[in-house]
């Protein structure tokens, strides 16, 4: 089981605990492989062969790449929040300042677009797809890209007009003033467990049941939360992911060739 750990500490111990618990509950021999990038988890997933089955928790748009490459099918999805507030992910809002003349995403050619970094999913990887869908290729258009150290500074730069636009998690807009939303993405999943298409049904069922049981056991849920950040787990449905696939397709990119 490959994944990028959710928490920044105690993840090695959590990985050991989770692997042992799944083995005890299912009889399957499980090892948790902690990686630095979702692309690394995807590479391991796609390297499955014979009896060596690699499964992976992947975040955001990587689940589309897993499907496009024929390597993985969604099995479980992470929920965060409680009750009516429970969500499986969040949208990215592409915002601009009130003083900027852009009326749509297509008006952002040759503008200054800001982000937290070239590999940040929510402030760049997803917004770059939104730009691409409107005919603005970030690799060829004359965009000025500026990196900021945190979301507060990024939003403030849009408010003051230092940045013409930026993509931010929708929840970050609660405290924002003087910005307009040009477009929103589909819901970007927090984390999805994907398994190879040839994974036997009994193995899928055993894994799913074990993980759901762990998520409602206080001690076991604590270790699992370090790795995937769940408040709850449930089976992934097509309704969860079809809007994301449609969003990705609008970019025109070939996700069979994309690792992240």
C-alpha positions in Angstrom: 0.0 0.0 0.0 1.7 3.2 -1.2 0.8 6.7 0.0 1.9 10.1 0.8 1.4 10.5 4.6 -1.2 13.0 5.7 0.6 14.0 8.9 4.1 15.4 9.1 5.2 13.2 12.1 4.7 9.7 13.6 3.9 8.3 10.2 6.5 5.5 10.3 4.9 4.0 13.5 1.4 4.6 12.0 2.4 2.7 8.8 3.6 -0.3 10.9 0.4 -0.3 13.0 -1.9 0.0 10.0 -0.1 -2.7 8.0 -0.3 -5.1 11.0 -4.0 -4.4 11.6 -5.0 -5.0 8.0 -3.0 -8.2 8.0 -4.7 -9.3 11.3 -8.2 -8.4 9.9 -7.8 -9.9 6.4 -5.0 -12.5 6.5 -3.4 -10.6 3.6 0.3 -9.8 4.0 0.4 -6.0 3.8 3.3 -3.5 3.8 2.8 0.3 3.8 5.2 2.1 1.6 5.5 5.8 2.4 6.4 8.0 -0.6 7.0 11.7 -1.2 4.7 12.3 -4.2 1.4 11.0 -5.5 3.3 10.3 -8.8 5.5 7.8 -6.8 2.4 6.1 -5.5 1.0 5.9 -9.0 4.2 4.4 -10.4 4.1 1.7 -7.8 0.4 1.0 -8.5 1.2 0.7 -12.2 4.1 -1.7 -11.5 1.8 -4.4 -10.0 2.4 -7.8 -11.5 1.4 -11.3 -10.7 1.0 -12.0 -7.0 2.8 -8.7 -6.1 -0.2 -6.4 -5.9 0.4 -2.7 -5.3 -2.5 -0.5 -4.1 -2.3 3.2 -3.5 -4.0 6.1 -1.7 -3.8 9.0 -4.2 -5.0 12.6 -3.9 -6.7 14.9 -6.3 -6.3 14.5 -10.0 -3.9 11.6 -9.7 -6.9 9.3 -9.4 -7.8 10.3 -13.0 -4.3 9.5 -14.2 -4.6 6.0 -12.5 -7.8 5.3 -14.4 -6.4 6.7 -17.7 -3.3 4.5 -17.5 -5.4 1.4 -16.8 -3.6 0.9 -13.5 -6.2 1.5 -10.9 -9.9 1.5 -10.0 -11.3 3.4 -7.0 -12.2 1.3 -4.0 -12.4 3.6 -0.9 -12.6 7.4 -0.4 -11.7 9.6 2.6 -14.3 11.8 4.2 -13.5 14.7 6.4 -16.0 16.6 8.6 -19.0 15.3 10.5 -22.6 14.7 9.7 -24.0 17.2 7.2 -20.6 18.8 6.9 -18.8 15.6 5.8 -17.1 16.1 2.5 -14.8 13.9 0.2 -12.9 16.9 -1.1 -13.0 20.5 -1.9 -13.1 22.8 -5.0 -10.5 25.1 -6.2 -11.6 28.7 -6.9 -9.7 30.7 -9.5 -9.8 34.3 -8.2 -8.9 37.7 -9.3 -8.9 41.1 -7.7 -11.8 43.6 -7.9 -9.4 46.1 -9.6 -8.4 43.6 -12.3 -10.3 43.8 -15.6 -10.5 40.0 -16.2 -14.1 38.9 -16.7 -13.3 35.3 -17.4 -10.5 32.8 -17.2 -9.8 33.4 -20.9 -8.8 37.0 -20.1 -5.8 35.8 -18.1 -3.4 35.4 -21.0 -0.2 37.3 -20.4 -1.1 38.0 -16.8 0.5 37.5 -13.5 -0.7 34.3 -11.9 0.4 33.4 -8.4 0.7 30.1 -6.5 2.4 28.4 -3.6 4.8 26.5 -5.9 5.0 24.6 -9.1 4.1 21.3 -7.5 1.3 22.5 -5.2 -1.9 20.7 -6.2 -4.5 23.2 -5.1 -2.8 26.5 -6.1 -1.2 25.3 -9.3 -1.8 21.8 -10.6 -5.5 22.2 -10.6 -5.6 25.9 -11.6 -3.3 25.1 -14.5 -6.0 22.6 -15.8 -8.6 25.4 -15.5 -6.3 27.7 -17.6 -5.7 24.9 -20.1 -9.4 24.3 -20.5 -9.8 27.9 -21.6 -7.0 27.8 -24.1 -4.2 29.2 -22.0 -1.3 26.8 -21.9 0.8 27.7 -18.9 3.9 26.3 -20.7 3.6 28.4 -23.8 1.6 31.5 -22.8 3.5 34.5 -21.5 2.3 34.2 -18.0 4.3 35.7 -15.1 4.3 33.1 -12.3 5.1 34.3 -8.8 5.4 32.0 -5.8 4.2 32.9 -2.3 5.0 31.2 1.0 1.4 30.7 2.4 -2.2 31.1 1.5 -2.8 34.3 3.4 0.0 36.1 1.6 -1.2 34.7 -1.7 -4.8 35.9 -1.3 -3.6 39.3 0.0 -1.5 39.7 -3.2 -4.6 39.1 -5.3 -6.6 41.6 -3.2 -4.0 44.3 -3.6 -3.6 43.6 -7.4 0.0 42.3 -7.1 -1.3 39.2 -8.7 -3.9 39.2 -11.5 -5.2 35.8 -10.4 -4.6 32.7 -8.2 -6.1 29.4 -7.5 -7.0 28.7 -3.9 -9.0 26.1 -2.0 -12.6 27.3 -1.9 -12.6 27.2 1.9 -9.7 29.7 2.0 -12.1 32.4 0.7 -14.0 32.7 4.0 -11.8 35.5 5.2 -11.0 37.0 1.7 -12.1 40.5 0.7 -12.0 42.4 -2.6 -11.7 39.2 -4.8 -13.9 37.8 -7.5 -14.3 34.1 -8.4 -13.7 33.6 -12.1 -14.3 29.8 -12.1 -14.5 26.8 -9.8 -13.1 23.3 -10.3 -14.9 20.0 -9.7 -14.5 18.6 -6.2 -10.9 17.5 -5.8 -10.8 14.4 -3.6 -8.8 14.4 -0.4 -7.6 10.8 -0.9 -8.9 7.7 -2.8 -7.7 4.1 -2.5 -7.1 2.7 -5.9 -6.5 -1.0 -6.7 -5.3 -2.8 -9.9 -8.3 -3.7 -12.2 -7.5 -7.4 -11.8 -7.7 -7.4 -8.0 -9.9 -10.3 -7.0 -13.4 -9.4 -5.6 -12.7 -11.2 -2.3 -9.5 -9.1 -1.8 -11.3 -5.9 -2.6 -14.1 -6.8 -0.1 -11.7 -7.8 2.6 -9.7 -4.6 2.3 -12.8 -2.4 2.2 -14.3 -4.0 5.2 -11.1 -3.9 7.2 -10.5 -0.2 6.5 -14.1 0.8 7.4 -13.8 -1.2 10.6 -10.5 0.5 11.4 -12.0 3.9 10.8 -14.6 3.4 13.5 -12.2 1.9 16.1 -10.7 4.8 18.1 -7.2 3.4 18.5 -6.9 2.1 14.9 -8.5 5.2 13.4 -5.9 7.3 15.1 -3.0 5.5 13.3 -5.0 5.5 10.0 -5.6 9.2 10.3 -1.9 9.9 10.4 -1.7 8.3 7.0 -4.8 9.5 5.1 -6.4 12.1 7.4 -9.9 10.5 7.5 -12.8 11.3 9.7 -14.6 8.4 8.0 -14.1 6.0 5.1 -16.6 4.7 2.6 -16.7 3.0 -0.7 -15.9 5.3 -3.6 -18.7 5.7 -6.1 -18.9 6.9 -9.7 -20.8 9.9 -8.5 -17.8 10.9 -6.4 -15.4 10.8 -9.4 -17.3 11.4 -12.6 -17.4 15.2 -12.2 -13.6 15.1 -11.6 -13.0 13.1 -14.8 -15.1 15.5 -16.8 -13.2 18.4 -15.4 -9.9 16.8 -16.3 -11.1 16.0 -19.8 -11.9 19.7 -20.5 -8.2 20.5 -20.2 -7.5 18.5 -23.3 -4.5 16.8 -21.6 -3.6 13.1 -22.0 -3.8 11.8 -18.5 -2.4 8.5 -19.7 0.9 10.3 -19.9 0.6 12.2 -16.6 2.0 11.0 -13.3 0.8 13.8 -10.9 
